[in-house]
Amino acid sequence: MSPIGTFMRLKNNQFTRFIVVGSLSTVINYGLFFLLLQIFSVNYYLATVVGYVSGLVFGYLLNRRWTFQPVIKRRATELILYTGVYISSLVLSVVVLGVLVKFGLHPLIANIFGICFSTLSNFFGLKYLIFNHASRDRVLKFVPYLGISFWIISAIKLISGTLFGSHYIINGFIPFINYFAATFKNPYEYFNALSVTPFPYPSGMLIFEGLPLIAAKQLLPFDWLNNLNLELFLLRVPILVFDVLIYLSLCSLLPTHGKKILWIYYASPILFFINYFHGQLDVIPTALLMLSIIFLVRKKQLLSFIILGLGIAAKTHVIAALPFYLIYLYRNGVRFSKMASYLVASFLTFVALNPYLLSGGFLNMVFNNPEQQRIFSLAIPFYFRDVTLFVVPAAILLIIYKFGSYKKLNSDSLILAIGLTYTALIVLVPPMPGWYYWALPFLVFFIIKFKKAPIISFAVVNVFFILFFSFTKNSDVFESLRSVVPSFLRGLTLFEILGNKGFIVENIFFTALEISVAVLLAWSYKMGMQSNQIFQKTRERFLIAIAGDSGVGKSTLVDTLKKITGDNKTVVINGDDVHRWERSDPHWQDITHLDPQG
């Protein structure tokens, strides 16, 4: 190829143009920085900001006009998203740099990997997120759900998360994640040697929660990090991100009910208590499970199982959804070989996020912690050869059997079965506060989906949840306030203040909470079964004829019916497909399209 041809090929290559724009932006950035600092003696902080912003804006304008094609009409929105991609890439590249240096790589070599990472992440971020029509449409679809009420609630959550925290997060999670972020050594072995279990989660959860702290250690002065409120803030940022992910997932499943989802789910007192006051992390695996279900029912099975692997890597209880996934795929005609490949993808994802999987400390802390033994706490002894029936595993097996007995399964059936499983767990097992999160999105889904839902019952569950975990013997409500007011009722709980009546009050609230959840469970089962019974109607083949003038919505109606029945169960025969000539053909001047000869 001639030099001119080579130049033209490179000129028309999108990545090459991106590199050229990036190089010019860097020249402008450092050129302005040098000019302001050396010639005009401007403070180097200000010079850095002016140089960086100038290079960023220049890169945005040139990338918008030359490298990519603009897809958002409002430039301010596009510029904000563009800046977000670059800032996220910068933070992640700094994390990559810090990790590589911690593992012994020379900073100059590590920086090369950091630059390569940021270049690729910026390019793919712009190509597939900012300057991409499909991505634009996906983003704009969620904009109506992010109104002023959403931002107010989010701000309240983040502020509360910065101020409050129980001993689980302050004395457990923070020291554990801090040790990992500072040393990149196996924290499970270190804390297991101290005979404590501060973090009963797999390494996936450690990575999700540790990223903000790792980035902060690379970007912020050391003195800033010795601040409890900053550490609480950094640990609550991923929680808020995954909290929003569940909210948007529900909005995606129920697109016409955004306002209800906002107030019933996103503003739920249970959610607020677990995430931003008490300080549990169950929102992360629950969000990944919800996202995985969405991709599964939309026939993106491989991606669904990879995300499911991420969820299991964050908390192992997510594996309870796996049998329902496999039955759902089998009933929808997916081959065993395909399912096997999906399982391998999910397993490899889990392993990749758990580098300490085979260490003794990991096995003891994650798989042998006392909380997991609660699943066997409700049992029926038979007094014959000391045989015992464990109620919770039996209930889960019954749900799996019932789910598998149906020959046809839709998305509602899948969501119902998984929701029933996790709701049964919290009804039949003395739960931790965070366990209620496992069932919360599924209950909200059915409450919002069906008319005449018992919203009052859901409100009652919220009330008794707060009362029970405030009055329980091991309540840490006052303790969670002490990060703000250190001397607040130190050493006391509401249970102790009530004296002899504490035991009665605690169990009254526990009974009311369990019965309230059981009522919601029964209602969800009833409505889900009714919906599923309609879906189980016999597979009779029938023909629907749709006729009408041009532009009246025939194709739209056909597309809607296909979404309801499924593409693989519907054959569309278009009348236009049997015409001899296209609409613009001159033969139509002599003969109409209604004539069989046409």
SVG drawing of the C-alpha trace seen along z (x, -y; Angstrom):
<svg xmlns="http://www.w3.org/2000/svg" viewBox="-58 -37 69 82">
<polyline fill="none" stroke="black" stroke-width="0.4" points="0.0,0.0 1.3,-3.5 2.2,-5.9 -0.8,-8.1 -3.1,-5.0 -1.6,-4.1 -2.1,-7.7 -5.7,-7.7 -6.3,-4.3 -4.9,-5.6 -6.7,-8.9 -10.0,-7.1 -9.3,-4.7 -11.3,-5.8 -8.7,-4.7 -5.9,-6.4 -7.9,-9.7 -8.6,-9.3 -4.8,-8.9 -4.1,-12.0 -6.7,-14.0 -5.4,-12.7 -1.8,-13.7 -2.9,-17.2 -5.0,-17.5 -1.9,-16.5 0.2,-19.2 -2.4,-21.9 -2.7,-20.6 1.0,-20.7 1.6,-23.8 -0.8,-25.9 0.4,-24.5 4.0,-25.4 3.0,-28.9 1.0,-29.8 3.5,-28.4 6.8,-29.6 5.8,-32.8 2.9,-34.2 3.9,-32.7 0.4,-31.3 -0.1,-29.0 0.7,-25.4 -2.7,-24.1 -4.6,-26.6 -2.2,-26.1 -2.9,-22.3 -6.7,-22.8 -6.6,-25.3 -4.4,-23.0 -6.4,-19.9 -9.8,-21.5 -8.5,-23.2 -7.1,-19.9 -10.3,-18.1 -12.6,-20.7 -10.3,-20.7 -10.4,-16.9 -14.1,-16.9 -14.7,-19.3 -12.3,-17.5 -13.5,-14.0 -17.1,-15.2 -16.5,-16.5 -13.7,-14.4 -13.2,-11.1 -16.9,-10.2 -20.3,-11.5 -22.4,-13.4 -25.6,-11.7 -26.9,-14.0 -28.4,-17.3 -27.6,-19.1 -23.9,-19.7 -23.8,-20.3 -25.2,-16.8 -22.7,-15.3 -19.8,-17.2 -20.8,-16.1 -20.9,-12.4 -17.6,-12.9 -16.0,-14.3 -17.4,-11.5 -15.8,-8.9 -12.4,-10.6 -12.5,-11.1 -13.6,-7.4 -10.8,-6.3 -8.3,-8.5 -9.3,-7.1 -9.2,-3.5 -5.8,-4.0 -4.4,-5.4 -5.7,-2.3 -4.1,-0.1 -0.8,-2.0 -1.0,-1.7 -1.7,2.0 1.1,2.8 3.6,0.8 2.4,2.6 3.1,5.9 6.7,4.8 6.6,3.3 8.8,0.2 6.6,-2.9 7.9,-3.9 6.9,-0.5 3.6,-0.5 2.8,-3.9 3.0,-2.5 0.3,0.0 -1.8,-2.7 -1.6,-4.9 -2.5,-2.0 -5.5,-1.2 -6.7,-4.8 -6.3,-5.2 -8.3,-2.0 -11.0,-2.7 -11.4,-6.3 -11.7,-5.2 -14.2,-2.4 -16.1,-4.6 -16.5,-7.3 -17.2,-4.9 -19.8,-2.7 -21.2,-5.1 -21.1,-8.7 -21.0,-8.8 -23.3,-5.8 -26.9,-6.0 -28.0,-2.8 -26.3,-3.8 -27.8,-7.3 -31.3,-5.7 -30.6,-3.4 -29.4,-6.3 -32.2,-8.6 -34.8,-5.9 -33.8,-6.2 -33.7,-10.0 -37.4,-10.3 -36.7,-8.2 -33.9,-10.5 -36.0,-13.5 -35.5,-15.9 -37.0,-13.5 -34.5,-10.8 -31.6,-13.2 -32.9,-14.4 -33.3,-10.9 -29.9,-9.9 -28.3,-12.9 -30.0,-12.0 -28.7,-8.5 -25.1,-9.5 -25.0,-12.0 -26.5,-9.5 -24.0,-6.9 -21.2,-9.3 -22.4,-9.8 -23.8,-6.5 -22.5,-3.0 -22.7,0.0 -19.8,1.9 -20.0,4.3 -18.9,1.6 -16.7,-0.5 -14.9,2.3 -15.1,5.0 -15.4,4.0 -13.3,0.8 -10.2,2.4 -10.5,5.4 -10.7,3.4 -8.1,0.9 -5.6,3.8 -6.3,5.1 -6.1,1.6 -2.8,0.8 -0.9,4.1 -2.7,6.2 -2.0,9.2 -4.5,11.9 -6.7,10.2 -8.6,13.5 -5.4,15.2 -4.4,12.1 -7.6,11.7 -8.3,15.4 -4.9,15.6 -6.4,13.0 -9.4,15.3 -11.9,12.7 -14.4,12.7 -14.8,9.1 -15.8,9.8 -17.8,12.9 -18.0,12.2 -16.0,13.6 -13.3,11.6 -15.7,10.2 -17.3,8.1 -13.9,7.0 -13.0,5.8 -16.3,4.0 -16.1,2.2 -12.3,1.7 -12.0,-0.1 -12.9,-3.6 -10.6,-3.2 -7.7,-2.0 -8.3,-5.0 -8.4,-7.4 -5.1,-6.0 -3.5,-6.9 -5.2,-10.3 -5.7,-11.8 -3.1,-13.0 -2.4,-10.4 -3.7,-12.7 -7.1,-12.8 -7.6,-9.1 -7.4,-8.9 -11.0,-10.1 -13.9,-7.8 -16.5,-9.8 -14.4,-9.8 -14.0,-6.0 -17.7,-5.6 -18.4,-7.8 -16.0,-5.7 -17.6,-2.4 -21.1,-3.8 -20.4,-5.0 -20.5,-1.5 -23.6,-0.7 -25.4,-3.7 -24.3,-2.8 -25.8,0.7 -28.8,-0.6 -29.5,-2.8 -28.8,0.2 -31.7,2.1 -34.0,-0.9 -33.3,-1.2 -33.6,2.5 -37.1,2.4 -37.9,-0.5 -36.7,1.5 -38.9,4.4 -41.9,2.1 -41.3,-0.9 -44.6,-2.6 -44.4,-2.6 -41.3,-4.7 -42.9,-6.9 -44.2,-3.9 -40.8,-2.2 -39.2,-5.4 -41.3,-5.7 -42.0,-2.0 -38.5,-0.7 -35.9,-3.5 -37.4,-5.4 -38.0,-2.2 -37.1,-2.6 -35.8,1.0 -33.4,0.2 -32.3,-3.0 -31.7,-1.2 -29.7,1.7 -27.5,-0.4 -27.0,-3.8 -27.6,-3.4 -26.7,0.1 -24.2,0.8 -24.6,4.2 -23.5,4.9 -26.2,7.2 -27.4,4.6 -24.4,5.5 -25.1,9.2 -28.8,8.5 -28.3,5.8 -26.1,8.2 -28.7,10.9 -31.5,8.5 -29.3,7.4 -28.5,11.0 -32.2,11.9 -32.9,9.0 -30.3,10.3 -31.5,13.8 -35.1,13.1 -33.9,10.9 -32.0,13.9 -28.5,12.7 -27.7,15.8 -23.9,15.8 -23.8,12.2 -26.4,13.2 -24.4,16.1 -21.2,13.9 -23.1,11.3 -24.5,14.2 -20.9,15.3 -20.1,11.7 -23.1,11.9 -21.9,15.3 -18.4,13.8 -19.9,11.0 -22.0,13.3 -22.5,17.0 -26.3,17.0 -26.9,15.9 -26.1,19.5 -29.6,20.4 -30.9,18.8 -28.9,21.2 -31.3,24.1 -34.1,21.8 -31.9,20.4 -31.2,23.9 -34.8,25.0 -35.9,21.8 -33.4,22.3 -34.4,26.0 -38.1,25.2 -37.3,22.5 -35.5,24.9 -31.8,24.2 -29.5,27.1 -27.6,28.8 -24.3,28.0 -25.1,24.3 -26.1,24.5 -22.8,26.2 -20.9,23.4 -22.9,20.8 -22.1,22.6 -18.4,22.7 -18.5,18.9 -20.2,18.3 -17.7,20.5 -14.7,18.9 -16.0,15.5 -16.4,16.5 -12.9,18.0 -11.3,14.9 -12.7,12.6 -11.7,14.9 -7.9,15.3 -7.8,16.4 -10.4,19.2 -8.2,22.0 -6.7,20.3 -7.7,21.6 -8.6,18.2 -11.0,17.6 -12.7,21.0 -13.1,20.5 -14.3,16.9 -16.6,17.2 -18.0,20.8 -17.7,21.6 -19.1,18.5 -21.9,18.8 -24.4,16.8 -24.6,19.4 -25.4,22.1 -28.7,20.3 -30.2,22.1 -30.2,25.3 -31.7,23.7 -35.3,24.7 -35.5,28.5 -38.0,31.2 -36.5,34.2 -38.0,37.6 -36.3,39.4 -35.6,42.4 -32.0,43.0 -31.6,39.3 -32.8,38.2 -33.8,34.5 -35.7,32.7 -34.2,29.3 -37.2,27.1 -35.4,24.4 -33.6,26.7 -36.9,28.7 -38.9,25.5 -36.3,24.5 -36.5,28.0 -40.3,27.8 -40.1,24.4 -37.6,25.9 -39.8,28.9 -42.9,26.7 -41.1,24.4 -39.7,27.4 -43.2,29.0 -44.4,26.4 -43.8,27.1 -43.8,23.4 -42.0,20.7 -42.0,16.9 -40.1,14.1 -42.7,13.6 -42.4,17.3 -38.6,17.0 -38.8,13.8 -41.6,15.3 -39.6,18.5 -36.4,16.7 -38.3,14.2 -40.2,17.0 -36.9,18.7 -35.3,15.7 -38.5,14.7 -38.8,18.2 -35.3,17.9 -36.1,14.7 -39.4,16.1 -38.0,19.5 -34.6,18.3 -33.8,15.8 -32.3,13.3 -29.6,10.6 -30.9,7.2 -29.2,7.4 -30.9,10.7 -34.2,8.8 -32.6,7.2 -32.5,10.5 -36.3,10.6 -37.1,6.8 -36.8,6.1 -38.8,9.2 -41.6,8.3 -41.7,4.8 -41.8,6.1 -45.1,8.0 -46.6,5.3 -46.2,2.8 -47.0,5.1 -50.4,6.3 -53.4,4.1 -54.9,4.0 -51.6,5.0 -51.3,4.9 -49.2,1.8 -50.3,1.3 -48.9,4.8 -45.6,3.7 -45.6,0.5 -46.3,2.7 -43.3,4.8 -41.2,1.7 -42.5,0.5 -42.0,3.8 -38.6,4.3 -37.4,1.0 -39.1,1.8 -37.6,5.3 -34.1,4.4 -34.3,1.4 -35.6,3.4 -33.8,6.7 -31.3,7.8 -28.3,7.3 -29.6,4.0 -26.9,1.6 -29.2,-1.4 -27.5,-3.5 -24.1,-2.3 -24.7,-3.4 -25.4,-6.9 -22.1,-7.1 -20.0,-7.9 -21.9,-11.3 -22.6,-11.5 -19.8,-9.4 -21.3,-9.6 -24.9,-8.8 -26.3,-6.1 -23.0,-4.3 -23.3,-0.6 -27.1,-0.6 -29.8,0.7 -33.5,0.3 -33.8,4.0 -31.8,3.2 -33.7,0.0 -37.0,2.0 -35.5,4.4 -37.7,7.6 -40.1,6.5 -37.4,6.3 -37.7,10.1 -41.5,9.8 -41.3,6.7 -38.5,8.1 -40.5,11.3 -43.8,9.4 -42.1,7.3 -40.3,10.3 -43.6,12.3 -45.4,9.3 -42.5,8.9 -42.5,12.5 -46.3,12.7 -46.3,9.5 -43.6,10.9 -45.5,14.2 -48.7,12.4 -46.7,10.7 -45.2,14.1 -48.6,15.7 -50.0,12.9 -47.1,12.9 -47.4,16.7 -51.1,16.4 -50.8,13.6 -47.7,15.2 -49.5,18.6 -52.5,16.9 -50.3,15.2 -48.5,18.5 -51.7,20.5 -52.7,18.1 -49.4,18.7 -49.8,22.5 -52.7,22.6 -52.3,25.4 -50.1,24.7 -52.9,24.4 -51.8,22.9 -54.0,20.1 -53.9,17.4 -54.4,13.7 -55.2,11.6 -54.4,7.9 -55.5,5.6 -55.6,1.9 -54.5,-1.1 -50.9,-2.2 -49.5,-3.8 -52.3,-2.8 -50.0,-0.6 -50.2,2.9 -46.4,3.5 -46.5,2.0 -49.3,4.3 -47.4,7.3 -44.2,6.4 -46.2,6.1 -47.7,9.5 -44.3,11.0 -43.0,9.6 -45.9,11.2 -45.7,14.6 -41.9,14.7 -40.1,14.5 -39.4,18.3 -43.1,19.0 -44.4,16.6 -44.3,16.7 -45.2,13.5 -46.4,13.6 -46.5,10.1 -48.8,9.4 -46.2,7.0 -43.8,9.9 -45.9,11.5 -46.2,8.4 -44.6,8.8 -43.4,5.2 -42.1,2.6 -44.4,-0.3 -42.6,-2.7 -42.7,-0.4 -44.5,-2.0 -46.6,1.2 -48.8,0.0 -50.0,-2.8 -51.8,-0.1 -52.8,2.3 -53.7,1.9 -51.9,3.8 -55.3,5.4 -55.4,7.3 -54.1,10.9 -52.1,10.3 -50.1,7.7"/>
</svg>
